[in-house]
Amino acid sequence: MKKKIKDLWFDAEGKAVEYGKLEFFKFLSKLVHTAAMLILCVIVFTVYCLNELFLYVKEKLQRKQDVEELDEYSAREETILPDKVEPGEIDKVDRVRKWM
């Protein structure tokens, strides 16, 4: 019984190698490989798009919160204002520009 199973196994293996050399199976192998690569690319693209969408929404929400926290007359943190401006040093237009 074992010998018969071994013979069947090796006969099937020989047939598989024989059919594997046919052009149809080479074409089928390339087709399966292409389909697998397409699925992999679609998955990676979807994950990348979701990540970018998440970052965009997060940035928009952060900007909205920053704008709501600033009132109309407060200066931004990156703006450096002078401590004191003497009245005679700068003409009126430059003084207004400096404080704006």
Contacts in CASP RR format, 6 or more apart in sequence:
PFRMAT RR
TARGET T0000
AUTHOR 0000-0000-0000
METHOD contacts of the structure
MODEL  1
MKKKIKDLWFDAEGKAVEYGKLEFFKFLSKLVHTAAMLILCVIVFTVYCL
NELFLYVKEKLQRKQDVEELDEYSAREETILPDKVEPGEIDKVDRVRKWM
19 25 0 8 1.000
20 26 0 8 1.000
70 76 0 8 1.000
75 81 0 8 1.000
81 99 0 8 1.000
82 98 0 8 1.000
85 95 0 8 1.000
85 98 0 8 1.000
85 99 0 8 1.000
90 98 0 8 1.000
END
